[in-house]
Amino acid sequence: MSAKITRLNPDRLHETPGYHHITVVEAGRTAYLAGQCPLGSDGVLVGPGSLDVQIDQVAANALTALSAVDALPEHVVRSVIYVRTDETPILGGAWQRFTSSVIGPAFTTASTLLGVSQLGFSGQLVEVDLTVALPG
């Protein structure tokens, strides 16, 4: 049995740049992906100093993780993007790059974008946390 996923934007809440305020999941199984980091398969940070290169690696890693549980970006029901910055234009650019990436559909669901002061690896600029309603 596949999970039924409904995404809502109540009329009385503000417009969004592509995500939905509410995601409801009925039935099925759920996968919680660990934060996807900009590390290559060798465990080495890619794109030191380049947010775009790191976003592309994070997106590729997330797609690999989704594939491992037979899921697609469309099955993501919650996302959190962490970007090492306190500048709104950089956050907006990161959002745009993710939404146009190979996992772009993951960000049409309930999403949060955060600017943070530090991430786990030295030189790391971005990380993504995804929750997935697994298909039947």
C-alpha positions in Angstrom: 0.0 0.0 0.0 1.4 3.4 -1.0 1.3 6.3 1.3 -1.1 9.1 0.4 0.7 12.4 0.5 -1.3 15.7 0.6 0.3 19.1 0.5 -1.6 22.2 1.6 -1.3 25.9 1.7 -4.2 27.4 3.8 -5.7 30.5 2.3 -5.0 32.6 5.4 -1.2 31.9 5.4 1.3 33.7 3.3 2.4 32.6 -0.3 5.5 30.5 -0.5 8.3 30.3 -3.0 7.3 26.7 -4.0 7.0 24.7 -0.7 3.8 23.9 1.1 3.0 24.9 4.7 1.5 21.5 5.5 2.2 17.9 4.4 -0.1 15.1 5.5 1.0 11.5 5.1 -1.5 8.7 5.5 -0.4 5.1 6.0 2.9 3.6 4.7 6.4 3.5 6.0 8.7 6.4 6.7 12.5 6.8 6.1 14.6 9.5 7.9 17.7 10.3 6.0 20.8 11.4 7.9 21.9 14.9 7.1 23.4 14.7 3.6 26.7 16.5 3.5 29.0 17.6 0.6 31.3 14.6 0.8 32.4 12.5 -2.1 32.2 8.7 -1.9 35.8 8.8 -0.5 34.6 10.9 2.5 36.4 14.0 1.4 34.7 17.4 1.3 34.0 18.6 -2.2 34.1 22.2 -3.5 35.9 23.9 -0.6 34.6 27.5 -0.6 32.0 26.9 -3.3 28.4 26.7 -2.1 27.1 25.8 -5.6 29.5 22.8 -5.9 28.6 21.7 -2.4 24.9 21.9 -3.1 25.3 19.8 -6.2 27.2 17.1 -4.2 24.6 17.2 -1.4 21.8 16.8 -4.0 23.6 13.9 -5.7 24.2 12.2 -2.3 20.5 12.7 -1.3 19.4 11.2 -4.6 21.7 8.1 -3.9 20.2 7.8 -0.4 16.6 8.0 -1.7 17.4 5.5 -4.4 18.7 3.0 -1.8 15.2 2.9 -0.3 13.4 2.9 -3.7 12.2 6.5 -3.2 12.1 9.5 -5.4 12.4 13.2 -4.5 8.6 13.4 -4.9 8.3 11.1 -1.8 10.0 13.6 0.5 7.5 14.9 3.0 9.8 17.2 5.1 13.1 18.9 4.3 15.5 21.1 6.3 18.3 23.0 4.5 21.2 24.3 6.6 23.5 26.9 5.0 26.5 28.4 6.7 25.6 32.0 6.3 23.6 34.9 7.8 23.0 36.6 4.5 19.5 36.4 3.0 20.6 36.6 -0.6 22.9 33.6 -0.1 20.1 31.6 1.5 17.8 32.5 -1.4 20.4 31.4 -3.9 20.8 28.1 -2.1 17.0 27.6 -2.2 17.0 28.3 -5.9 19.8 25.9 -6.6 18.3 23.1 -4.6 14.8 23.5 -6.2 16.3 23.3 -9.6 18.6 20.4 -8.8 18.1 16.6 -9.3 16.1 16.5 -6.1 14.1 19.7 -6.7 10.7 18.1 -6.2 11.7 17.3 -2.6 11.3 21.0 -1.7 7.7 21.3 -2.8 6.7 19.8 0.6 7.0 21.2 4.1 10.4 22.8 4.1 12.7 24.9 6.3 15.7 26.9 5.2 18.2 27.9 8.0 21.3 30.0 8.1 23.7 28.6 10.7 27.1 29.5 12.0 28.8 26.1 11.8 28.3 22.6 10.4 29.9 19.3 11.2 32.9 19.2 8.8 35.6 21.8 8.4 34.7 23.8 5.3 31.2 22.5 5.1 28.8 25.1 3.8 25.5 23.2 3.4 23.6 20.1 4.6 20.1 18.7 3.9 17.9 16.7 6.2 15.1 14.7 4.5 12.1 12.7 5.8 10.5 10.4 3.2 7.1 8.6 2.9 8.2 5.4 1.3 6.3 4.1 -1.7 4.4 0.8 -1.3 
